[in-house]
Amino acid sequence: MVYENPDGVMIGLEIHVQLNKLATKLFCGCSTDYHTSEPNTHVCPVCMGLPGCLPVLNKRAVEYAIRIGLALNCEIVEQTQFHRKNYYYPDLPKGFQTTQYDYPIVSDGKVVIEGEDGEHVVRIRRAHMEEDPGRLMHMGSIEKSRGTLIDYNRSGMALIEIVSEPDMRSPREARRFLDKLRNILEYLDVFDSTLEGSMRVDANISIGGGDRTEVKNISSHKGAERALLYEIMRQKNIKRRGEKVVMETRHFDEARGVTISMRTKEEEHDYRYFPEPDLVPMRVGSWVEGILETLPELPDARRSRFISDYGMVDTHAKALTSDIRVADFYEEVASQVDPASAAVWVSDVLKGELNYRDLTIASFTVEDMVKIIELVVSGKITEKGAVEIIRNILDEGGSPMDIVKEKGLLKVEGDVVDQAVEEVLRENPQALEDYFAGKEKSLNFLVGQVMKKTRGRADARSVREMMLEEIDKNYR
Amino acid sequence: MITKEQVEHIGWLARVNIDEEDAFEFASELSTVLDYFGQLDEVDTSDVKPTYHVADVMNVFREDKPKDSLEQDDILANAEEIQEGYIKTPKII
């Protein structure tokens, strides 16, 4: 099957990733640990661009950038430098952003995603290093703002801006690309996606070969998909009216789910890029080999390993490796119980229950998962009981054994079930007759009655077997 | 020759208001400056590599070790208006 792309959608993304696993900012020693701090408390003369200050590059930030480049299959530049991008806006008090221009640290890479028609390659044009500006808070909505408050704690944080080619053909592919990218970056241990504002996206989109628009202010992957769906609809409506899409920058209003035109008078040449005189060039080509050796296992490799090491199916391997926290969780569980059972319980059941509640794997402990799987595998509780324990832990807390006792979840076997089967058959002659008349469903009803009598603690499959045996023995 | 419109545009980029009279004056002054620098174009530099930095230094880095930041009061001291630890500016879009 080949995806036809009926509207000729072309999407390219620019993703700003904060290297928030660094201890300090890009050009100064201010701590990056500001997320729960008062505004303007992680700021120094370099962050503020005060006269006489001198930026010095964080070596580890460069190493992280190269690590990212290698993971995205990029070429690493031999020698590079920083530039000043001049613009006057209060998020950067010095009047320019220190960034890279003609020699990005890495370029020409690719990422393979699950596309509309199977594996799909998204090319990476470049990724460069730059500093994050301060954070502006508009008092009221952006259109009716009464004033702006500024916090410079973020100013000077190390960013990597990753620029893709316009290779995504639907908002869904864009979202999958973002998910994959986030996952790779977390495997690389350069970035924590749970911190606010750690990944910000601008999207370029055109349809049917027309002019593109750039949508800014997208702060989540779901937001990216929504903004792009809206923008496709808007551009299609313009074409339907026989008009032309105007090349412009638009602002995504997350609350309303719409994009708004932002008039900008600045053009590329207005930024007057020039080499940053306060930072010397760097030659880093020789670092590549050493960094390559320390590159951790990446999601695709881990997925293949899960299949070969633990004998699980690909859908489970994919689900478990699509978030490093879940993959780590799984491997810890699998080291203590049967890995095949663990794969099913973690990827099918636990992940589903977490998603349903909008929770992450951090809400569940390895210990509890191990205990629950042991209880099922040893036949002490039913699968249904195990699901109930998981739900109970997520909703109300508690330990597996306490919940088992409290809810009476220990599996009942033998006499109690025998008795329940006999009773149900005696009490439901009509259902039995229906079954003899060929209504398979009646058997399900009878099994259901036994489950009811044993309050769900019997194993449905063995009840069914016992039921058939009993019918053969005493009712034929 | 620099035009009055170019001066106004540069003023806008720097968020500086330039009135019409000044714009005319700056246009002619800036033209003189540019003409003066234009003399450099007469030198043949086709065999010369661009000099980005005068110092012949490469690879200057620091380790990823935190240092103390300034006190919040010191950061806010230069601001015209503050509110709950933030620097406040007029409305911007």
Interface residues (C-beta under 8 A of the other chain):
Chain A: L22 A23 T24 C28 G29 C30 S31 E38 P39 N40 T41 H42 V43 C44 P45 C47 M48 V56 L57 N58 K59 R60 A61 V62 Q81 N86 Y87 Y88 Y89 P90 G95 L136 M137 H138 M139 I142 E143 S145 R146 G147 T148 L149 I150 D151 Y152 M262 K265 E266 D270 P275 P277 L279 V280 P281 M282 R283 V284
Chain B: W12 L13 A14 R15 Y52 H53 A55 V57 M58 N59 V60 F61 R62 E63 D64 K65 P66 K67 S69 L70 Q72 I75 L76 Q83 E84 G85 Y86 I87 K88 T89 P90 K91 I92 I93
